[in-house]
Amino acid sequence: MFHLNPYTDTVPNGAGGGTPLLPERLKDLPAERIATCKRALNEGFLKIVHGRDVPFSIWEDFYLELCADVKRERERLGPGWNFVVAQAVYTRQARDLIRDQLGPDLSLVVLDVDKELQAERLAGRFDMPASAASNLMKVCQGFEPAVEDEPRTFDIKVTRDKTVVDVLGEVLACCIDVQAGTSG
């Protein structure tokens, strides 16, 4: 969405690329890709933040671009590579589109987290004061949880007593189960 190079060092907040102040941006991107991402941000995310409905077409174009990027990288790197894309996919409809584009081997992990806890953890991730959490709650809305009939989709309940390491362990366990063929 922000055109950051995914192959450089990760900044402390997890956004990826370069240093915390000057992340390395991708260059020479097609104008349509830039416009699609800007539209998803301005007409999608910013509307959700204000509690408004967003037509799926806003997300559809964005996720088609995201999937096209993953496909290009798969082709460029060749077989044997796995990808992790950290993206808040708001709806089941968007997850279905991504599954359709990237194929049956795709696994999705949906973090099911209370808005208050999510806001607190975001504030901590970005070194914001605890008082900022109440303002961040508006960015923690609009998510649809995963449901049982979604193939290879794992719903992980994030609770206050689970640390980031605990949640990561659950995510990795899902991936290991899928690789071993014992789940999903």
WOSULHU-V240689 format. One record per residue. N is the residue number from 1. RES is the residue in one small letter. PHI is phi in whole degrees, 0 to 359 (none if undefined). PSI is psi as a letter, one per 20 degrees, with the letter a starting at -180 (999 if undefined). Layout:
BEGIN
N;RES;PHI;PSI, N;RES;PHI;PSI
END
This chain:
BEGIN
1;m;none;h, 2;f;255;j, 3;h;61;l, 4;l;268;q, 5;n;289;o, 6;p;283;i, 7;y;256;j, 8;t;252;r, 9;d;304;q, 10;t;273;p, 11;v;284;r, 12;p;305;h, 13;n;276;j, 14;g;87;j, 15;a;288;h, 16;g;94;q, 17;g;90;p, 18;g;62;b, 19;t;259;r, 20;p;301;h, 21;l;269;h, 22;l;228;m, 23;p;296;q, 24;e;287;p, 25;r;261;q, 26;l;291;q, 27;k;245;r, 28;d;58;k, 29;l;280;q, 30;p;298;q, 31;a;302;h, 32;e;296;h, 33;r;295;g, 34;i;298;g, 35;a;296;g, 36;t;297;g, 37;c;293;g, 38;k;297;h, 39;r;295;g, 40;a;299;h, 41;l;289;g, 42;n;283;h, 43;e;259;i, 44;g;252;f, 45;f;304;g, 46;l;295;h, 47;k;285;g, 48;i;299;g, 49;v;304;h, 50;h;264;j, 51;g;77;j, 52;r;264;q, 53;d;286;q, 54;v;236;p, 55;p;296;q, 56;f;300;h, 57;s;302;h, 58;i;297;g, 59;w;285;h, 60;e;303;g, 61;d;299;g, 62;f;297;g, 63;y;289;h, 64;l;296;h, 65;e;295;g, 66;l;301;g, 67;c;294;h, 68;a;298;h, 69;d;295;g, 70;v;298;g, 71;k;298;g, 72;r;299;g, 73;e;291;h, 74;r;300;g, 75;e;296;g, 76;r;294;g, 77;l;274;h, 78;g;86;a, 79;p;292;q, 80;g;96;i, 81;w;257;p, 82;n;252;q, 83;f;239;q, 84;v;239;p, 85;v;245;o, 86;a;269;o, 87;q;209;p, 88;a;282;o, 89;v;267;o, 90;y;292;h, 91;t;233;r, 92;r;299;g, 93;q;301;g, 94;a;292;g, 95;r;297;h, 96;d;296;g, 97;l;299;g, 98;i;297;g, 99;r;301;g, 100;d;298;h, 101;q;284;h, 102;l;259;i, 103;g;96;r, 104;p;289;i, 105;d;276;i, 106;l;291;p, 107;s;243;p, 108;l;240;p, 109;v;243;p, 110;v;249;p, 111;l;272;o, 112;d;264;o, 113;v;225;p, 114;d;302;q, 115;k;302;h, 116;e;295;g, 117;l;294;g, 118;q;300;g, 119;a;296;g, 120;e;299;g, 121;r;290;h, 122;l;297;g, 123;a;301;g, 124;g;295;h, 125;r;298;h, 126;f;260;j, 127;d;53;l, 128;m;263;q, 129;p;296;q, 130;a;304;h, 131;s;295;h, 132;a;288;i, 133;a;302;h, 134;s;296;h, 135;n;287;h, 136;l;285;i, 137;m;302;h, 138;k;292;h, 139;v;275;i, 140;c;253;k, 141;q;233;r, 142;g;94;j, 143;f;273;p, 144;e;258;p, 145;p;292;q, 146;a;291;q, 147;v;238;r, 148;e;302;h, 149;d;274;j, 150;e;276;o, 151;p;295;p, 152;r;47;l, 153;t;239;p, 154;f;246;p, 155;d;261;o, 156;i;249;o, 157;k;281;o, 158;v;261;p, 159;t;240;r, 160;r;302;h, 161;d;280;i, 162;k;267;p, 163;t;278;r, 164;v;302;h, 165;v;295;h, 166;d;299;g, 167;v;295;g, 168;l;301;g, 169;g;300;g, 170;e;293;g, 171;v;298;g, 172;l;298;h, 173;a;298;h, 174;c;299;g, 175;c;295;g, 176;i;295;g, 177;d;299;g, 178;v;295;g, 179;q;298;h, 180;a;278;i, 181;g;77;k, 182;t;258;i, 183;s;212;r, 184;g;72;999
END
